[in-house]
């Protein structure tokens, strides 16, 4: 676990919001956007960008930063990229903070 990389990835309000939204997509995204939602894939970049009120390229950069820090998992399906939380990594971070900080 690279703690500094994770902290940098989370040091932005929108990225923190995205992490929260992906924890429970049905409470944060319109149901019509999740009609084809597959938990193993996650939520499409375009739906996340729409929710954030930001451009797809900006949100894509945010998501790549979080994926590089291993707190999100990216899955490509056709022309679309989907993101979901890396629950194992988030749990490891929680335990690290609890035990060491």
Secondary structure, 3 states (H helix, E strand, C coil): CCHHHHHHHCCCHHHHHHHHHHHCHHHHCCHHHHCCCECCCEEEHHHHHHHHCCCHHHHHHHHHHHHHCCCEEEEEECCEEEEEECHHHHHHHHHHHHHHC
